[in-house]
């Protein structure tokens, strides 16, 4: 036993291989297979990803103390690293990763349980490590029950362009750029939203949800003025305060408890899906907003015991509609996780008679907004009020290399100017929505804003955004009179003095002439050119 002799003498590995796998069997009436993975310091390998994930060739769920460097990872098809939520229950005993010295994993699918001797931290790449993996269904089942609550994959936003079968993803832990989707959206596994919706399209004893859609799956000819689509999920596990809220644009999706199925007809269209991790205690604020947006609820198995003391959720779940003011509201929540993102929810009922973009969002944000949405021929851009302009984003545009256009894109969204607000809207920019319920979910996060603001950079600098066509300024007047291209039947007073650098239409129209914009170029002429005498 040469290796035992080296071990007993305290020798260290100086020659390759620096990672190995050995297999043994535990003696018993039914021998149990055990695989031992180990690595030396010289390997420089991170044991969870570079050794165990490669060795098991399956998704793994990790219970371990963590640093702030290593995160969950859902990028590789069927090779995810998912972090088990803390606290957890060992039968009826509580445990948490701060006070628990153990580190272990379970595979998905089963039946592997591994004891690991190093925590899930970056430092172990320069340290030796070992994992003992037991392939036995009963042992796996006990630990998998503890692991039932895993942190959602860090993918937050999926934007799928028209005719694309994969989307572009923004990750909550690395929102610096769009990433390519790992698999086609029609596939039941291998991409983030398939993972997130696992317990909606399937069954989980501790996961309950409410789903709403104006075109519910398997229910033809539903009549509703709502355009809302989404899912509220909660955990019913003991001492859990975990939930998720998904908002999206896909009709007939997801089907509850009947397996994952992306509607084939929706590949041709552009779609936006957003998953937010929330505390269960925030559900009533969400419900208050949704109640006024009057969604059509097609599935709900959230027990009343979980929502006791949440009157707005009760109204929502029972399908009631608002009959008394207020008919417009704003609610604030914070997403759970590191660097919690503030979210503002604006909603209005049909009785408000408000056009949501101008009367609700513009008033609420108190900033100029740039709008990506399908449009009718009635609502236009509006630059009359200083720093409260409504500007329409030019179509077509690119989502990190994927083309989209307002004719085939089902999503509606806005970005603020100045930042850092991005809002998901459930109604298009059309006059009809003034008499319909509507909802907007607004994120105050610089990285998310930056990605969508890049898409919005091609905003129309001509009539689409600054529809004032004619300014006539009389002698000795510091303001002009305007004729609007969409309301040319009368003169309108200028909103600000023409000497002001902002706040009037021609200041807006000339913004990229007197300033800089990477995508705006121009030719200028004048018989008395600025800065050029004689």
C-alpha positions in Angstrom: 0.0 0.0 0.0 2.4 2.7 -1.3 -0.2 5.5 -1.0 -0.9 4.6 2.7 2.8 4.7 3.4 3.0 8.2 1.9 0.0 9.3 3.9 1.3 7.9 7.1 4.6 9.6 6.7 3.0 13.0 6.1 4.3 13.4 2.5 2.6 15.9 0.2 1.8 15.6 -3.5 4.6 17.1 -5.6 4.0 15.3 -8.9 0.9 14.9 -11.1 -1.9 13.9 -11.0 -3.0 16.6 -8.6 -6.7 15.6 -8.9 -7.9 12.0 -8.6 -11.1 10.0 -8.3 -11.2 6.7 -6.4 -14.2 4.3 -6.1 -15.0 2.0 -3.2 -18.0 0.0 -2.0 -19.4 0.1 1.5 -19.8 -3.5 2.7 -23.5 -4.3 3.5 -26.3 -6.6 2.4 -26.7 -4.1 -0.5 -23.2 -2.6 -1.1 -23.2 1.2 -1.5 -21.1 2.8 -4.2 -18.8 5.6 -2.9 -16.7 7.9 -5.1 -13.9 9.9 -3.5 -12.7 13.1 -5.3 -9.6 14.9 -4.1 -7.3 17.6 -5.2 -4.0 18.9 -4.0 -3.0 22.5 -3.5 -0.9 22.4 -6.7 -4.0 21.7 -8.8 -5.3 25.3 -8.3 -8.8 24.0 -8.9 -12.0 25.2 -7.3 -13.4 21.8 -6.1 -17.1 22.4 -6.6 -17.0 23.6 -10.2 -13.8 22.1 -11.6 -13.8 18.7 -9.8 -17.3 17.7 -8.6 -19.4 19.3 -11.4 -17.1 17.8 -14.0 -17.1 14.4 -12.3 -20.8 14.1 -11.6 -21.9 15.7 -14.9 -25.1 16.9 -13.2 -26.4 20.0 -11.6 -25.4 20.2 -7.9 -27.1 21.9 -5.0 -24.7 23.2 -2.4 -25.1 23.6 1.4 -22.0 25.5 2.6 -20.7 28.7 4.1 -19.9 31.2 1.4 -17.8 34.1 0.6 -19.0 37.1 -1.4 -17.0 36.0 -4.5 -18.4 32.6 -5.6 -22.0 32.6 -6.7 -24.6 30.2 -8.1 -24.0 29.5 -11.8 -26.7 28.5 -14.2 -24.9 29.1 -17.5 -24.1 25.6 -18.6 -26.9 23.3 -19.6 -27.6 20.6 -16.9 -24.4 21.7 -15.1 -25.8 24.4 -12.7 -24.4 25.2 -9.3 -27.3 26.2 -7.1 -27.0 27.4 -3.6 -29.3 26.0 -0.9 -31.2 28.7 1.0 -30.4 29.3 4.7 -31.9 28.7 7.2 -33.1 25.1 6.6 -34.6 22.3 8.6 -33.0 18.9 9.5 -36.3 17.1 10.1 -37.4 19.4 13.0 -34.0 20.9 13.9 -33.1 24.3 12.5 -29.7 25.0 10.9 -28.1 27.9 9.1 -24.9 28.3 7.1 -23.5 30.9 9.5 -23.3 28.4 12.4 -23.2 25.1 10.5 -19.7 23.8 9.9 -20.8 21.1 7.4 -20.5 21.4 3.6 -22.4 19.0 1.4 -24.1 18.7 -2.0 -26.8 16.8 -3.7 -27.1 16.1 -7.4 -30.0 17.0 -9.7 -31.2 14.6 -10.8 -30.3 12.1 -7.9 -29.1 10.0 -6.3 -25.8 11.4 -5.2 -25.0 13.0 -1.8 -21.4 14.3 -1.2 -19.7 15.3 2.0 -17.1 18.0 1.2 -14.4 19.2 3.5 -14.1 22.8 2.1 -16.6 25.6 2.1 -17.9 27.2 -1.1 -15.3 30.0 -1.1 -12.7 31.3 -3.6 -9.9 30.6 -1.1 -10.1 26.8 -1.5 -8.7 27.0 -5.1 -5.3 27.3 -3.5 -5.9 24.7 -0.8 -6.3 20.9 -0.9 -9.8 19.5 -0.8 -11.8 16.3 -0.8 -15.4 15.1 -1.4 -16.9 11.7 -0.5 -19.9 11.0 -2.7 -22.4 8.3 -1.8 -24.7 7.0 -4.5 -27.7 5.8 -2.5 -31.3 6.8 -3.0 -32.5 6.8 0.6 -29.5 9.0 1.9 -29.9 11.3 -1.1 -33.7 11.7 -0.4 -33.1 12.8 3.2 -30.6 15.5 2.2 -32.5 16.5 -0.9 -35.5 17.3 1.3 -33.3 19.8 3.2 -32.1 21.1 -0.1 -35.6 21.7 -1.4 -35.3 25.5 -1.2 -32.5 26.6 -3.4 -31.7 30.2 -4.3 -33.0 31.2 -7.7 -30.5 31.2 -10.5 -29.1 34.7 -10.8 -30.7 35.3 -14.1 -33.3 38.1 -13.6 -34.3 39.4 -17.1 -34.8 37.5 -20.3 -35.3 39.5 -23.5 -36.1 37.3 -26.5 -36.1 39.1 -29.9 -38.7 38.3 -32.7 -37.9 35.0 -34.6 -35.2 34.1 -32.0 -35.5 30.8 -30.1 -33.0 31.9 -27.5 -33.0 35.0 -25.4 -30.5 37.5 -24.1 -30.1 37.4 -20.3 -29.2 39.9 -17.6 -27.8 38.3 -14.4 -28.4 39.9 -11.0 -24.9 39.1 -10.0 -23.2 40.2 -13.2 -25.6 42.7 -14.9 -22.7 44.4 -16.8 -23.8 42.9 -20.1 -26.3 40.7 -21.9 -25.4 37.0 -22.0 -26.6 34.5 -24.6 -29.3 32.1 -23.4 -28.0 28.7 -22.6 -30.8 26.8 -24.4 -33.8 27.5 -26.7 -36.8 28.8 -24.8 -39.0 25.9 -26.0 -36.7 23.5 -24.1 -38.0 22.2 -20.8 -34.6 22.5 -19.1 -31.2 24.1 -19.5 -32.1 27.8 -19.4 -32.9 30.0 -16.4 -36.6 30.5 -16.8 -37.1 26.7 -17.2 -35.3 26.4 -13.9 -37.2 29.2 -12.2 -40.6 27.7 -13.3 -39.8 24.1 -12.3 -42.1 24.3 -9.4 -44.9 26.0 -11.4 -45.1 23.6 -14.3 -44.3 20.6 -11.9 -45.1 19.8 -8.3 -43.3 20.8 -5.1 -44.8 20.2 -1.7 -43.5 23.5 -0.3 -44.0 25.8 -3.3 -47.4 27.4 -3.9 -48.2 30.0 -6.5 -50.8 32.3 -8.0 -50.7 32.7 -11.8 -52.4 35.3 -14.0 -52.6 35.9 -17.7 -55.1 37.7 -20.0 -54.7 34.7 -22.4 -54.6 31.8 -19.9 -53.2 28.4 -21.0 -56.0 26.0 -22.0 -58.8 28.6 -21.6 -59.9 30.1 -24.9 -62.1 33.2 -25.3 -61.4 34.8 -22.0 -62.7 38.4 -21.9 -60.7 40.8 -19.8 -59.4 44.4 -20.2 -56.2 43.4 -18.4 -53.0 42.8 -20.3 -51.1 41.5 -17.2 -49.2 38.2 -17.2 -47.2 36.9 -14.2 -46.7 34.4 -11.4 -46.4 35.0 -7.6 -44.6 32.1 -5.9 -44.0 31.5 -2.2 -42.4 28.8 0.0 -44.6 27.2 2.7 -41.6 25.6 4.4 -41.3 26.2 8.1 -39.8 29.6 9.0 -39.4 30.4 5.3 -40.0 34.0 4.1 -39.1 33.4 0.5 -40.9 34.2 -2.7 -40.6 35.3 -6.3 -42.7 37.5 -8.6 -42.4 36.9 -12.4 -43.8 39.4 -14.8 -43.8 38.6 -18.5 -45.4 39.1 -21.9 -46.1 35.5 -23.1 -49.7 34.6 -23.7 -50.8 31.0 -22.7 -47.7 30.6 -20.5 -46.8 29.0 -18.1 -49.3 26.1 -17.8 -49.8 25.1 -14.2 -48.6 21.7 -13.1 -48.7 20.2 -16.6 -45.1 20.5 -17.7 -43.1 23.2 -19.3 -44.4 24.3 -22.7 -43.5 27.5 -24.5 -46.2 28.4 -27.1 -44.8 27.7 -30.6 -46.5 30.7 -32.1 -44.7 33.1 -29.7 -41.2 32.3 -31.2 -42.1 34.7 -34.0 -42.6 37.5 -31.5 -40.4 39.5 -29.1 -40.9 38.8 -25.4 -39.6 40.1 -22.1 -39.6 38.0 -18.9 -38.4 39.3 -15.5 -38.0 37.3 -12.3 -37.8 39.1 -8.9 -36.8 37.4 -5.7 -38.9 38.8 -2.9 -39.7 38.3 0.8 -43.1 36.6 1.3 -44.0 39.6 3.6 -44.0 41.9 0.5 -46.7 40.0 -1.3 -49.5 42.2 0.0 -47.9 45.3 -1.5 -47.7 43.5 -4.9 -51.3 42.3 -4.5 -52.5 45.8 -3.8 -51.0 46.9 -7.1 -52.2 43.9 -9.1 -55.7 44.3 -7.6 -56.1 47.7 -9.3 -54.6 46.2 -12.5 -57.4 43.7 -12.6 -55.5 40.6 -13.8 -57.3 37.4 -14.9 -56.2 34.7 -12.4 -56.1 31.2 -13.8 -54.4 29.3 -11.0 -54.0 29.7 -7.2 -53.0 27.2 -4.6 -51.5 29.6 -2.0 -53.1 28.6 1.3 -55.0 31.3 3.2 -52.8 30.5 6.3 -49.8 32.0 4.4 -51.6 35.2 3.5 -53.4 35.9 6.8 -53.5 39.6 7.4 -53.1 40.4 3.7 -56.4 41.9 2.7 -55.3 43.0 -0.7 -54.1 39.5 -1.6 -57.4 38.1 -0.5 -59.2 40.6 -2.9 -56.8 39.7 -5.7 -57.2 35.9 -5.2 -61.0 36.2 -5.1 -60.9 38.1 -8.5 -62.5 41.2 -7.1 -62.1 44.5 -8.9 -61.7 48.0 -7.4 -65.0 49.9 -7.0 -63.8 52.6 -4.6 -60.9 55.1 -4.8 -58.0 55.2 -4.9 -57.9 54.0 -8.6 -54.2 54.7 -9.0 -51.6 53.7 -6.5 -47.8 53.4 -6.0 -46.2 50.7 -3.9 -42.5 50.1 -3.0 -40.7 46.8 -2.4 -37.1 45.7 -2.3 -35.8 42.6 -4.0 -34.0 40.1 -1.7 -30.4 39.3 -2.0 -27.1 41.2 -2.0 -27.5 44.8 -3.1 -31.3 44.7 -2.8 -32.8 46.5 -5.7 -35.6 49.1 -5.0 -38.7 48.5 -7.0 -41.6 50.9 -7.4 -44.9 49.5 -8.7 -47.5 51.8 -10.3 -51.0 50.6 -11.1 -54.3 52.0 -12.2 -57.8 50.6 -12.5 -60.0 51.1 -15.5 -62.1 53.6 -13.5 -59.2 56.0 -13.2 -59.5 56.9 -16.9 -55.8 57.8 -16.8 -53.3 57.3 -19.6 -50.6 55.4 -17.6 -47.4 56.7 -19.4 -48.2 60.4 -19.1 -50.6 60.7 -16.1 -49.1 58.0 -13.9 -45.4 57.2 -14.8 -44.3 60.7 -15.9 -45.9 62.2 -12.8 -44.5 59.5 -10.5 -40.9 59.6 -11.8 -40.8 63.4 -12.4 -38.3 62.8 -15.2 -38.3 62.6 -19.0 -39.1 59.0 -20.2 -38.1 57.2 -23.4 -40.7 54.7 -24.5 -40.3 51.4 -26.3 -43.8 50.2 -27.3 -46.3 49.5 -30.0 -48.2 52.7 -30.8 -51.4 53.9 -32.2 -51.8 56.9 -34.4 -53.2 59.1 -31.6 -50.6 59.3 -28.9 -47.3 61.0 -29.8 -44.1 62.1 -28.2 -44.5 65.1 -25.9 -41.8 67.7 -25.1 -43.9 70.5 -23.8 -43.0 70.3 -20.1 -39.4 70.9 -19.0 -37.6 67.7 -17.9 -40.9 65.9 -18.3 -40.7 64.9 -22.0 -42.1 61.7 -23.3 -39.9 60.5 -26.2 -40.5 57.5 -28.4 -37.6 55.1 -29.1 -36.8 54.5 -32.7 -37.6 51.1 -34.3 -35.9 48.8 -35.2 -33.2 48.3 -32.5 -30.7 45.7 -31.4 -30.7 43.7 -28.2 -27.0 42.8 -28.0 -27.0 41.5 -31.6 -30.6 40.3 -31.8 -32.9 42.6 -33.8 -36.3 43.6 -32.6 -39.0 46.0 -33.8 -42.2 47.5 -32.3 -44.4 45.7 -34.8 -43.5 42.2 -33.6 -42.2 42.8 -30.1 -44.8 42.2 -27.4 -42.8 44.0 -24.7 -43.4 47.6 -23.5 -40.8 49.3 -21.4 -39.3 52.7 -20.6 -36.1 54.3 -19.3 -35.8 57.6 -17.5 -33.6 60.6 -18.5 -31.6 61.1 -16.4 -31.3 57.5 -15.1 -31.3 55.1 -13.4 -34.9 53.9 -13.8 -36.1 51.0 -16.1 -39.8 50.1 -16.1 -41.6 47.1 -17.4 -45.1 48.1 -18.7 -48.0 45.8 -19.3 -49.9 48.1 -21.7 -48.8 49.5 -25.1 -48.5 53.3 -25.7 -52.0 53.7 -27.2 -55.0 55.8 -26.4 -57.2 52.8 -25.6 -55.4 52.0 -22.4 -56.8 55.2 -20.8 -60.0 53.2 -20.2 -58.2 49.9 -19.2 -56.3 48.8 -16.1 -52.5 48.8 -16.3 -49.4 48.2 -14.3 -45.7 49.3 -14.4 -42.8 47.7 -12.5 -39.9 50.2 -12.1 -36.4 49.2 -11.1 -33.9 51.7 -9.7 -30.7 50.0 -10.6 -27.8 51.5 -12.7 -26.7 48.3 -14.5 -30.2 47.2 -15.6 -30.9 50.8 -16.7 -27.6 51.0 -18.7 -28.4 47.9 -20.7 -31.9 49.1 -21.7 -30.7 52.7 -22.2 -28.2 51.4 -24.7 -31.1 49.9 -26.7 -32.9 53.2 -26.4 -29.9 55.2 -27.7 -31.4 55.2 -31.2 -34.3 57.5 -30.1 -35.7 59.6 -32.9 -34.2 63.1 -32.7 -36.7 64.4 -35.2 -40.5 64.6 -35.2 -41.1 61.4 -33.3 -39.7 62.9 -30.1 -39.9 66.7 -30.5 -43.1 67.1 -32.3 -43.0 70.9 -32.1 -42.6 72.0 -35.7 -42.6 75.8 -35.6 -41.3 78.4 -33.1 -42.2 82.0 -33.7 -40.6 84.5 -31.3 -41.8 88.1 -31.5 -39.5 91.1 -30.9 -38.5 91.8 -27.3 -40.1 88.5 -26.3 -38.0 85.9 -24.4 -40.4 83.1 -25.2 -41.9 82.0 -28.5 -45.2 80.7 -29.7 -45.3 77.1 -30.9 -47.3 75.2 -33.5 -47.4 71.5 -32.7 -47.4 69.0 -35.6 -50.0 66.9 -33.8 -52.2 69.9 -32.8 -51.6 72.5 -35.4 -54.9 74.3 -34.9 -53.6 76.9 -32.5 -50.4 78.6 -31.1 -49.1 77.4 -27.7 -47.0 79.5 -25.3 -43.4 78.4 -25.0 -42.6 76.5 -21.9 -39.4 78.4 -21.1 -37.3 81.4 -22.2 -35.4 80.7 -25.4 -32.2 81.6 -23.5 -32.7 78.7 -21.1 -30.6 75.7 -21.9 -33.5 73.3 -21.3 -37.2 73.2 -20.8 -38.4 74.2 -24.3 -38.8 72.2 -27.4 -35.9 73.6 -29.5 -33.5 73.1 -26.6 -34.6 69.5 -26.6 -34.4 69.2 -30.4 -30.9 70.6 -30.4 -29.7 68.6 -27.5 -27.4 66.4 -29.7 -26.2 69.3 -31.8 -24.9 71.4 -28.9 -23.9 68.3 -27.0 -22.5 64.9 -28.0 -24.2 61.7 -29.0 -22.3 58.8 -30.4 -25.1 57.9 -32.9 -26.2 61.4 -34.0 -24.3 63.3 -36.7 -25.3 66.6 -38.4 -24.5 69.3 -40.9 -25.1 72.9 -39.8 -25.2 76.1 -41.9 -25.6 79.8 -41.1 -24.7 83.0 -42.9 -23.5 84.3 -39.5 -21.9 81.1 -38.2 -21.2 81.0 -34.4 -17.6 81.9 -33.5 -16.7 82.9 -37.1 -16.7 86.7 -37.5 -16.6 88.5 -40.8 
